[in-house]
Structure formats: C-alpha cells, structure tokens
Amino acid sequence: MAIEVIRDWRDLTPDQKGAAVAIGAFDGVHRGHQAVIASARTAAQALDAPLAVVSFDPHPRRWFQPDAAPFRLMTPDQMARALEPLGVERLYLLPFDAAMAAMSDEDFARDVLAGPSPQAARSAIGQNTPQVARSAVGQKDGLGIRHAAVGFDFTFGKGRTGSPEALRRYGETLGFTVSLTDRIDDPDGLKLSSSAVREALKAGDMARAAAILGRPFAIAGEVIHGDKRGRTIGVPTANIGLADYMRPAYGVYATRSRLPKGGKWGGRILDGVANLGIRPMFETEQPMLEVWLFDFDGDLYGQTLETDLIAHLRGEMNFDGLEPLKLQIAIDAAAARHVLAG
C-alpha cells in the first residue's frame, strides 16, 4: 500500500489521527533519520498504532532564509518513496507558513501534535462530561499523536526554544509519550547527518554520500527541452533543472536513471553518463543535469526522471571544438560503463 501523504494538521478525520510519529525535517532520510523512525516504529508496534512521520514543506530553513543557496537533498515525493520501505504508513507534510513559524513550542505540542485524539474523545465520553465530550468529538485540528520519536538535536517552536525534554513534559500533560534517539555515527566514524551528506556531495565523494544516506544521492525532475546540440553529435540527453537541490560538485557522473513507472517504459532502470553544471563550452544560465541514457531511444519530454549520481568521473572542462568534445564524451561513456559494471 502506498504511503498516505497528509498536507495539513487541521480538519483531519478520526482515522487520520492517533499515530506514533517521528518528527523532523528528515531531508535526505539518511541513516541517522532512519534510527529515529525505527524508534517510532517500535512505539507504533507496542501501541498498535499507525507509523507516521511529521515533516514540513517548505523546509523551515527556506522559510527563514528565502535567499539562501539551494540546499535540499530530496523532493517531497522522494521523501515519501524513501519512507515506504521503512514501514511508514503516513507522512504528515505540514505547511511551514507564518502561523507555524510564530507558534511557541507549547502551542506546537498542544495544537499541532496533540489536539483531541479519538482516544481522548472516547475517554471524555466515558467520563460522562457531555460538554468536554462534544468539544473533543467536534475538534478536527491536531494530529492526535500517541507517541513522538525525535533526534538528540531536535528543536521546535518560535526561536527554537523547545527541546526533547520540553516535548516530553508537554506529552505527559497532553497524552503522548516521547522517545529520544541519541546521535549515532558509523562504526568507522562517518557522521550521519544532512550536513555531512552535503559536504560529501560538494566534494564529489558520491560513495561517502551514499554511505550516509543508505542509497545513492538522486535528482528527480521533469525532462525539459534544451538546445538539442547533443543529438547532432549522437549523444541525445535528457535535461533536468536542479531547482532547490543543493549543487553537488560540477562535472561528469556515472548514473542510473529510473524511467517513469507508467506507460511503455514501466520504471526501467538505465545506465548512463551525465554532465551536471553550466557546461563551459556552451554555457547555460542555470546549472542543469544532462543525462545520456545508454541504449535508449525515446521521448521523455514532460516526464519525471530520477537519476542516481553513482560516481563523479571528472570536473567540467572546456574544449577547442566539437571533435575534442566528442572524443572526451566517448572516454567518459566508457569510464561510466566500467564503473557501473563494477
């Protein structure tokens, strides 16, 4: 069953409440994030509750720093797909807007995370307090969570005043439990964090990025029209804008791309080679990913293509003409095939 994505904390139905949740930005859903989600999964099993993740769109950093350089590691759709294999049934992708930014930590815990859950409504009815019961049953706002799992560095509320300890105190009053996941690192000392992924990508160290993420870093986007110059030299490429993705090291990559699941391609995975950057010889205004899919002939315009960057082969280069460029492309393609075959 596909994960259910819920984009608000207001006007929820009773069956959309009552989950054990992991809370955080979870950009990248890396192995550190996965440990927090595993804690929520343990609680969900003990409580016989759905397993859910609470995250935000846009990323709070984008809200507070609208002019910040692109930094995202994944799109919301990629996040949902990364959560499915972890057993997550529901993704609360909450709008991070002016109202959310202005909430105190107590307001967030009470109004967003808690709110009358179905259990609270039944409890109120059982206490024979009609006024309270009517209020609880009629209240649609709030997630009505039963458990919250957070990481060691979790903060929340205006000014980031809330801490895991504060959340635990609020939960005691509001009716949910809290678990804290300590910082974990790879046995070899690899830091498991989104910032560590970004550092690895900037350095072109795709193996290190994949080791932190637990899978290759991938860029997904709509295939757009380019100048079609590649077709004239026998190298047709699928061009994808980078949007708010952080910019990995510019240059040439060995890649694996997933074709759209629907239609005639059925989600096939194809090897390829790609240039990521501004392409110095034919410079583009905005950096983009240009993927040459090996042994493929089809029209992907308007389709969403997701491409794993497996290995950084070299940096961007300029050339004196088309013949040196074609020669280098042949060398890059051979290198990519060799890496991918291994």
C-alpha positions in Angstrom: 0.0 0.0 0.0 1.4 3.4 -0.9 2.2 5.8 1.8 -0.6 8.3 2.6 0.6 12.0 2.4 -1.4 14.5 4.5 -0.6 18.1 4.0 -2.2 19.8 7.0 -2.8 19.3 10.7 -6.3 20.9 10.5 -9.6 19.3 9.5 -8.4 15.7 9.9 -10.7 12.8 10.0 -10.5 10.5 13.1 -8.8 7.7 11.1 -6.0 10.2 10.1 -5.1 10.7 13.8 -3.6 8.5 16.5 -0.3 7.6 15.1 3.2 7.1 16.6 5.3 9.6 14.8 8.9 10.5 14.1 9.3 14.3 13.9 11.9 16.3 12.0 12.9 17.8 8.7 14.3 14.4 7.5 15.9 16.0 4.4 17.6 13.0 2.8 16.1 10.4 5.1 19.6 9.3 5.9 20.7 6.5 8.3 20.5 8.9 11.3 17.0 9.8 10.4 16.2 6.1 9.9 17.2 5.4 13.5 14.7 7.9 14.8 12.0 6.4 12.6 12.9 2.9 13.9 12.2 4.2 17.4 8.8 5.4 16.3 8.2 2.0 14.7 8.9 0.3 18.0 6.4 2.5 19.7 3.8 2.0 17.0 4.1 -1.7 17.3 3.7 -1.6 21.1 0.7 0.8 20.9 -0.8 -1.0 17.9 -0.8 2.4 16.2 0.0 3.6 12.6 3.6 4.6 12.0 3.9 8.1 10.7 6.4 10.8 10.0 5.9 14.5 10.7 7.9 16.9 8.4 7.4 20.3 6.8 7.1 21.9 3.4 8.7 24.2 2.6 11.8 23.2 4.7 11.9 25.7 7.7 15.3 26.8 6.5 13.8 28.0 3.3 11.1 29.9 5.1 13.5 31.8 7.4 16.2 32.2 4.7 14.4 32.7 1.5 17.5 33.9 -0.3 19.7 31.0 0.9 21.5 29.0 -1.8 19.8 25.8 -2.9 20.3 23.1 -0.2 17.6 20.4 -0.4 18.7 16.7 -0.7 15.3 15.4 -1.9 11.8 16.5 -3.0 8.7 15.7 -1.0 7.9 12.9 -3.5 11.3 11.4 -3.0 10.9 11.6 0.8 7.6 9.7 0.6 9.2 7.0 -1.5 12.2 6.7 0.8 9.9 6.3 3.8 7.8 3.5 2.4 10.5 0.7 2.7 10.8 1.7 6.4 7.2 0.7 7.1 5.9 4.3 7.3 2.2 4.4 6.6 1.6 8.1 6.7 3.5 11.3 6.0 2.3 14.5 7.6 3.9 17.1 5.3 2.8 20.2 7.3 2.8 23.6 5.7 5.6 25.8 7.3 4.0 29.2 7.0 3.7 32.4 9.0 1.3 30.8 11.5 3.6 27.8 12.0 6.7 30.0 12.4 5.0 32.1 15.1 4.0 29.1 17.2 5.6 28.7 20.6 6.9 25.2 21.5 3.9 24.7 23.8 1.5 25.8 21.0 3.0 23.4 18.6 2.9 20.5 21.0 -0.7 21.3 22.1 -2.3 22.5 18.8 -0.5 20.6 16.1 0.8 17.4 17.7 -1.9 16.7 20.2 -5.4 18.0 19.8 -8.2 15.7 20.9 -7.3 12.2 19.7 -10.0 9.6 19.1 -8.9 8.0 22.4 -9.3 11.3 24.2 -12.8 11.7 22.7 -13.8 8.3 23.9 -12.3 8.9 27.3 -14.2 12.2 27.6 -17.5 10.4 26.7 -16.7 7.7 29.2 -16.3 10.3 31.9 -19.8 11.4 31.3 -18.8 15.0 30.7 -21.0 16.0 27.8 -19.5 19.4 27.2 -16.0 18.1 27.1 -17.0 15.2 25.0 -18.8 17.3 22.4 -15.7 19.5 22.2 -13.4 16.6 21.8 -15.5 14.8 19.2 -16.0 18.0 17.2 -12.4 19.1 17.2 -10.8 18.2 13.9 -7.5 20.1 14.4 -4.3 18.4 15.7 -2.7 15.1 14.8 -3.7 13.4 18.0 -0.4 11.6 18.2 0.2 8.8 20.7 4.0 8.9 20.6 6.7 11.2 19.3 10.2 10.0 18.4 12.8 12.7 18.0 16.5 13.0 17.5 19.1 14.3 20.0 19.3 17.7 18.3 15.5 18.3 17.8 14.2 21.8 18.5 10.8 23.2 17.8 8.7 26.3 18.3 9.4 30.0 17.7 13.0 30.8 18.4 13.7 27.0 18.5 13.0 27.1 22.3 11.6 23.6 22.5 13.8 20.6 23.3 13.2 16.9 23.6 12.9 17.3 27.3 10.3 20.0 26.9 8.4 17.8 24.4 8.4 15.0 27.0 6.9 17.3 29.6 4.2 18.5 27.2 3.5 14.9 26.3 2.9 14.0 29.9 0.1 16.6 30.0 -1.2 16.2 26.5 -1.3 12.4 26.5 1.6 11.2 24.3 4.9 9.6 25.1 8.3 10.7 23.8 11.5 8.8 22.9 14.9 10.3 22.2 17.4 8.8 19.8 21.0 9.7 20.6 23.4 10.7 18.0 24.7 7.7 16.1 27.7 7.5 13.8 29.0 4.9 11.5 31.5 2.5 13.3 34.2 3.9 11.1 33.5 7.4 12.4 31.3 8.6 9.5 29.0 11.4 10.7 25.4 10.6 9.8 23.8 14.0 9.1 22.3 16.0 6.3 25.2 18.5 6.6 27.7 15.6 6.2 25.8 14.5 3.0 26.1 18.0 1.6 29.8 18.1 2.4 30.4 14.8 0.6 28.3 16.0 -2.5 30.3 19.2 -2.7 33.5 17.2 -2.7 32.1 14.8 -5.4 32.5 11.9 -3.0 29.4 10.0 -4.0 30.5 6.9 -2.2 30.6 8.7 1.1 27.2 10.4 0.4 25.7 7.1 -0.4 27.1 5.5 2.8 25.4 8.2 4.9 22.1 8.1 3.0 22.0 4.3 2.7 21.4 4.7 -1.0 22.8 6.9 -3.9 22.0 10.6 -4.0 19.4 11.1 -6.7 18.0 14.1 -8.6 14.4 13.9 -9.8 12.8 16.4 -12.2 10.9 17.0 -15.3 12.7 16.5 -18.6 12.8 19.8 -20.4 13.8 21.0 -23.8 17.4 22.0 -24.3 19.3 23.3 -27.3 19.3 19.7 -28.7 23.0 20.0 -29.6 23.7 16.6 -28.2 21.6 15.0 -30.9 23.7 16.5 -33.6 26.8 14.5 -32.3 25.0 11.3 -31.5 24.6 12.0 -27.8 20.9 12.8 -27.0 20.5 13.9 -23.5 17.5 14.3 -21.0 17.8 17.7 -19.4 16.7 18.4 -15.9 16.7 21.6 -13.9 18.2 21.4 -10.4 15.5 23.6 -8.7 16.2 23.8 -5.0 18.6 20.7 -4.9 21.9 21.5 -3.4 24.6 21.7 -6.1 27.0 18.7 -6.0 30.4 19.1 -7.5 30.1 20.1 -11.1 31.3 17.7 -13.7 30.6 14.3 -15.3 28.9 11.4 -13.4 28.2 7.8 -14.0 24.5 7.5 -13.5 21.5 5.2 -13.1 18.1 6.6 -14.1 14.6 5.3 -13.3 12.1 5.9 -16.2 8.5 6.7 -15.3 6.6 3.7 -14.0 3.5 4.4 -16.1 3.4 3.9 -19.9 5.6 1.8 -22.1 8.8 2.0 -20.0 7.4 0.6 -16.8 10.0 2.0 -14.5 13.0 0.6 -16.3 16.4 1.5 -14.8 19.1 2.6 -17.3 22.8 3.2 -17.0 24.1 6.5 -18.4 26.6 9.3 -18.1 25.7 12.9 -17.2 27.1 16.3 -17.0 26.0 18.4 -14.0 26.8 22.1 -14.1 26.8 25.0 -16.5 28.7 23.3 -19.4 31.6 25.8 -20.1 31.8 25.3 -23.8 28.1 26.1 -24.3 27.4 27.8 -21.0 23.9 27.7 -19.6 22.4 30.5 -17.4 21.3 28.0 -14.8 23.1 24.7 -13.9 21.3 21.6 -15.0 21.7 17.8 -15.2 22.1 16.5 -18.7 21.8 12.7 -18.8 22.8 10.5 -21.8 20.9 7.2 -21.3 22.8 4.3 -22.8 21.0 2.2 -25.3 17.7 4.2 -25.1 15.7 5.9 -27.8 12.5 7.6 -26.6 10.8 10.8 -26.0 10.9 11.8 -22.3 9.9 15.4 -22.5 7.5 16.4 -19.7 8.1 13.1 -17.9 9.8 12.9 -14.5 13.2 11.2 -14.5 15.0 10.3 -11.3 18.8 9.9 -11.7 21.2 8.4 -9.2 24.6 10.0 -9.2 26.8 6.9 -8.7 30.3 8.3 -9.2 31.9 11.6 -10.1 34.3 11.0 -13.0 35.8 14.4 -13.6 35.2 18.1 -13.3 33.7 20.3 -16.0 36.1 21.1 -18.9 36.2 23.5 -21.9 37.1 22.3 -25.4 38.6 23.9 -28.5 35.8 22.4 -30.7 33.3 19.6 -31.3 35.8 16.9 -32.2 37.7 17.1 -28.8 34.4 17.3 -27.1 33.1 14.1 -28.9 36.3 12.3 -28.0 36.0 13.2 -24.3 32.4 12.1 -24.3 33.4 8.7 -25.6 36.1 8.5 -22.9 33.5 9.5 -20.2 30.9 7.0 -21.5 33.5 4.2 -21.4 34.5 5.2 -17.9 30.9 5.3 -16.8 30.1 1.8 -18.2 33.2 0.5 -16.4 32.2 2.0 -13.1 28.6 0.8 -13.4 29.6 -2.7 -14.4 31.6 -3.0 -11.3 
